[in-house]
Amino acid sequence: MIIETKTSQHYTLRKYQDSDLNDLFILMNNQEVNLYLSWFVHNTVLDTKRYIEEVKSNQDCFYVIEDNKKQRVIGFVTLSHIDEWHSHGELEYALLSGYWGKGIIADIFEEFVREIKQQHFENIYAKNNVENKRSERVLEKIGMIYSYQSHELFKPKNIPVAFQYYQLDIKNYSF
């Protein structure tokens, strides 16, 4: 799946480039950002490079969010666990904490959905740690509907977590 570069007045959604590695390390090294995410805080740039290589090897769609003014990566959006047969995938995202609460994910998400809708995706889903109320509000703001809750072992951290699952019917999504 390919999403074209999308640029708004303040932010750009685009495919990952090797030159983004150091900016992504800053994001993935941030304790606050990584509190509810599935990976451990990255201690080295090599940790981040390995993560990117794993994402690429899984055929996940990995896009960065760039602050146009500062010309640096401030977050990312991925579509993972893509099942083209059933036309769905899992939405994942992260954003530097200094950018939280500014509606960035909601704005980027609309462009993201426009693109994947053109590629005949029917559904996307997301899971959210029930303790992460900020992310819960983001998922609801972008129109995702709560489906169910599940208790799982959060890997690789190996801690029990209650997750809320959300779903979006892309075919009927209105912009």
Secondary structure, 3 states (H helix, E strand, C coil): CCCCCEECCCEEEEECCHHHHHHHHHHHCCHHHHCCCCCCCCCCHHHHHHHHHHHHHCCCEEEEEEECCCCEEEEEEEEEEEECCCCEEEEEEEECHHHCCCCHHHHHHHHHHHHHHHCCCCEEEEEEECCCHHHHHHHHHCCCEEEEEEEEEECCCCEEEEEEEEEEEHHHCCC
